[in-house]
Amino acid sequence: MTNPLVCVKRVVDSSGEVVLTEDGQGVDGRYAGFTMSAHEECAVELAVQVAGATDGSATVMTLGDADAVEQLRTALAVGCTAATHVVADAQAYGPADVAREIAAVVRDHEAAGTPHELVLLGNDAADSGDFQVGIRLAYELGWPVVNGVSTVSVADGEVTASGAGPDGHETYRLPLPAVVTILEGGVEPRYPTVPGRMKAKKAPVEEREPVAAPTGTGRLRLVLPPPTPSSVEILGEGASAAPAVVDLFERLGVLAR
């Protein structure tokens, strides 16, 4: 039996234009909406699969404000059976702070009789780009860690994690307990059903306070890359533009004389 803990973060939906907050410390989501990253959606799916294959149960946790419960209930709607919410201002917490809070949840749940032999996280934060939490968490717990894989399975006290590496496909085998960070692409996240959403609405969520004050990110500010320059060439209007279109195709190598 394996009871994975999967960690998610409430982030701004990046499908539209990215706008930063005035202080440059985060992404402004007032007009874009919020979600969890694609990496974390895959991590949730893998946690549910591991729990189902080993007769265990998957727990989802987040650190964030009161609105972050939305992402917890999304994970509950697709198969997680328990949720933990560390209620805090996520913008004030750096990677070391978040790792410490996750480790505290792991230890407290183990003391309560629900050990988490496997912790899954998204490979990096979709809003700030931080990718340190998995490694810092493993160091905090004294567990092995593997980063940036796309599939995970558990058997005989061992986790097998696979993904694309610089020299081709790579497979790692680690003894449990372990920490694994997930990249999207290895599994297809399931979508909540109506019964799943209804059940998730009624599911209890464990709320807890942070175990320590945050030290912060040390970030000066986020910056956006300059927009890609573009230009438009008007070739003409109607039939009179046909010769110019032909000339353009020849310059592009689409047509040959």
For each residue, the residues with C-beta under 8 A, 3 or more apart:
1: 54 55 56
2: 50 51 54 56 117 118 154 176
3: 51 56 57 58 59 114 115 116 117 118
4: 46 47 50 51 56 58 59 116 117 118 119 120
5: 47 58 59 60 61 102 105 106 109 116 118 119 120
6: 40 43 44 46 47 58 59 60 61 75 80 119 120 121
7: 40 43 60 61 62 102 119 120 121 122 133
8: 36 40 43 44 60 61 62 71 72 75 122
9: 36 37 40 62 63 64 68 71 90 122 125 126 127
10: 34 35 36 62 64 65 67 68 70 71 90
11: 14 27 29 34 35 36 37 125 126 127
12: 18 27 28 29 32 33 34 35 126 127
13: 16 29 32 33 34 35
14: 11 18 27 32 126 127
15: 32
16: 13 31 32
17: 32
18: 12 14 27 224
19: 27 28 31 32
20: 24 26 27 28 222 223 224
21: 24 25 26 27 28
22:
23: 221
24: 20 21 220 221 222 223
25: 21 91 217 219 221 222
26: 20 21 91 127 128 222
27: 11 12 14 18 19 20 21 127 128 222
28: 12 19 20 21 31 32
29: 11 12 13 32 33 34
30:
31: 16 19 28
32: 12 13 14 15 16 17 19 28 29
33: 12 13 29
34: 10 11 12 13 29 67 70 71
35: 10 11 12 13 71
36: 8 9 10 11 40 41 44 71 74 75 122 126
37: 9 11 40 41 122 125 126
38: 41 42 126 184 189
39: 42 43 122 123 124 126 181 182 183 184
40: 6 7 8 9 36 37 43 44 121 122 126 182
41: 36 37 38 44 45 184 189
42: 38 39 45 46 122 150 182 183 184 185 186 187 189
43: 6 7 8 39 40 46 47 120 121 122 181 182
44: 6 8 36 40 41 47 48 58 60 75 78 79 80 189
45: 41 42 48 49 78 187 188 189 190
46: 4 6 42 43 49 50 120 151 152 182 186 187
47: 4 5 6 43 44 50 51 58 60 80 118 120
48: 44 45 51 52 58 78 79 80 190
49: 45 46 52 53 153 187
50: 2 4 46 47 53 54 56 58 118 152 153 154
51: 2 3 4 47 48 54 56 57 58 79 81
52: 48 49 55 79
53: 49 50 153 154
54: 1 2 50 51 154
55: 1 52
56: 1 2 3 4 50 51
57: 3 51 81 82
58: 3 4 5 6 44 47 48 50 51 79 80 81 82
59: 3 4 5 6 80 81 82 83 84 109 114 116
60: 5 6 7 8 44 47 72 75 76 80 82 83 84
61: 5 6 7 8 72 83 84 85 86 102 105
62: 7 8 9 10 68 71 72 84 85 86
63: 9 68 86 88 90 93 98 101 102 210
64: 9 10 67 68 71 85 86 87 88 90
65: 10 68 87 88 89 90
66: 69 87
67: 10 34 64 70
68: 9 10 62 63 64 65 71 72 85 90
69: 66 72 73 83 85 205
70: 10 34 67 73 74
71: 8 9 10 34 35 36 62 64 68 74 75
72: 8 60 61 62 68 69 75 76 83 85 205
73: 69 70 76 77 83 197 200 201 203 205
74: 36 70 71 77 78 192 200
75: 6 8 36 44 60 71 72 78 79 80 83
76: 60 72 73 80 81 83 196 199 200 203
77: 73 74 192 193 196 197 199 200
78: 44 45 48 74 75 189 190 191 192 196
79: 44 48 51 52 58 75 190 196
80: 6 44 47 48 58 59 60 75 76 83
81: 51 57 58 59 76
82: 57 58 59 60 114 203 206
83: 59 60 61 69 72 73 75 76 80 203 204 205 206
84: 59 60 61 62 105 109 205 206 208
85: 61 62 64 68 69 72 205 206 207 208
86: 61 62 63 64 101 105 208 209 210
87: 64 65 66 207 208 209
88: 63 64 65 92 93 101 209 210 214
89: 65 92 93
90: 9 10 63 64 65 68 93
91: 25 26
92: 88 89 97 214 216
93: 63 88 89 90 97 98 101 214 216 217
94: 97 98 130 214 215 216 217 218 219
95: 98 99 130 132 133 136 217
96: 99 100 132 136 215
97: 92 93 94 100 101 210 212 214 215 216
98: 63 93 94 95 101 102 133 136
99: 95 96 102 103 132 133 136 137 139 140
100: 96 97 103 104 140 211 212
101: 63 86 88 93 97 98 104 105 210 211
102: 5 7 61 63 98 99 105 106 119 133 137
103: 99 100 106 107 137 140 141
104: 100 101 107 108 211
105: 5 61 84 86 101 102 108 109 208
106: 5 102 103 109 110 116 119 141
107: 103 104 110 111
108: 104 105 111 112 208
109: 5 59 84 105 106 112 114 115 116
110: 106 107 113 114 115 116
111: 107 108
112: 108 109
113: 110
114: 3 59 82 109 110
115: 3 109 110 177
116: 3 4 5 59 106 109 110 119 177
117: 2 3 4 154 176 177 178
118: 2 3 4 5 47 50 152 154 159 176 177 178 179 180
119: 4 5 6 7 102 106 116 137 143 177 178 179 180
120: 4 5 6 7 43 46 47 152 180 181 182
121: 6 7 40 43 133 134 137 179 180 181 182
122: 7 8 9 36 37 39 40 42 43 125 126 181 182
123: 39 131 134 147 148 181 182 183
124: 39 129 130 131 181
125: 9 11 37 122 128 129 130 131 133
126: 9 11 12 14 36 37 38 39 40 122
127: 9 11 12 14 26 27
128: 26 27 125 217 219 222
129: 124 125
130: 94 95 124 125 133 217
131: 123 124 125 134 147 181
132: 95 96 99 135 136
133: 7 95 98 99 102 121 125 130 136 137
134: 121 123 131 137 138 145 147 179 180 181
135: 132 138 139 145 147
136: 95 96 98 99 132 133 139 140
137: 99 102 103 119 121 133 134 140 141 143 145 179
138: 134 135 141 142 143 144 145 178 179
139: 99 135 136 142
140: 99 100 103 136 137
141: 103 106 137 138 177 179
142: 138 139
143: 119 137 138 177 178 179
144: 138 174 175 178 179
145: 134 135 137 138 174 178 179 180 181
146: 149 161 172 174 178 179 180 181
147: 123 131 134 135 180 181
148: 123 163 181 183
149: 146 152 161 162 163 170 172 180 181 182 183 186
150: 42 162 163 164 182 183 184 185 186 187
151: 46 161 162 163 186 187
152: 46 50 118 120 149 159 160 161 180 182
153: 49 50 53 159 160
154: 2 50 53 54 117 118 158 159 160 176
155: 158 160
156:
157: 175 176
158: 154 155 173 174 175 176
159: 118 152 153 154 173 174 175 176 178 180
160: 152 153 154 155 171 172 173
161: 146 149 151 152 171 172 173 174 180
162: 149 150 151 169 170 171 172 186
163: 148 149 150 151 169 170 183 186
164: 150 168 169 170
165: 168 169 170
166:
167: 170
168: 164 165
169: 162 163 164 165
170: 149 162 163 164 165 167
171: 160 161 162
172: 146 149 160 161 162
173: 158 159 160 161
174: 144 145 146 158 159 161 178 180
175: 144 157 158 159 178
176: 2 117 118 154 157 158 159
177: 115 116 117 118 119 141 143
178: 117 118 119 138 143 144 145 146 159 174 175
179: 118 119 121 134 137 138 141 143 144 145 146
180: 118 119 120 121 134 145 146 147 149 152 159 161 174
181: 39 43 120 121 122 123 124 131 134 145 146 147 148 149
182: 39 40 42 43 46 120 121 122 123 149 150 152 186
183: 39 42 123 148 149 150 163 186
184: 38 39 41 42 150
185: 42 150
186: 42 46 149 150 151 162 163 182 183
187: 42 45 46 49 150 151
188: 45
189: 38 41 42 44 45 78
190: 45 48 78 79
191: 78
192: 74 77 78 196 197 200
193: 77 196 197
194: 197 198
195: 198 199
196: 76 77 78 79 192 193 199 200
197: 73 77 192 193 194 200 201
198: 194 195 201 202
199: 76 77 195 196 202 203
200: 73 74 76 77 192 196 197 203
201: 73 197 198
202: 198 199
203: 73 76 82 83 199 200
204: 83
205: 69 72 73 83 84 85
206: 82 83 84 85
207: 85 87
208: 84 85 86 87 105 108
209: 86 87 88
210: 63 86 88 97 101 213 214
211: 100 101 104
212: 97 100
213: 210
214: 88 92 93 94 97 210
215: 94 96 97
216: 92 93 94 97
217: 25 93 94 95 128 130
218: 94
219: 25 94 128 222
220: 24
221: 23 24 25
222: 20 24 25 26 27 128 219
223: 20 24
224: 18 20
225:
226:
227:
228:
229:
230:
231:
232:
233:
234:
235: 241 244 245 248
236: 240 241 244
237: 240 241
238: 241
239: 242
240: 236 237 243
241: 235 236 237 238 244 245
242: 239 245 246
243: 240 246 247
244: 235 236 241 247 248
245: 235 241 242 248 249
246: 242 243 249 250 255
247: 243 244 250 251
248: 235 244 245 251 252
249: 245 246 252 254 255
250: 246 247 253 254 255 256 257
251: 247 248
252: 248 249
253: 250 256
254: 249 250
255: 246 249 250
256: 250 253
257: 250
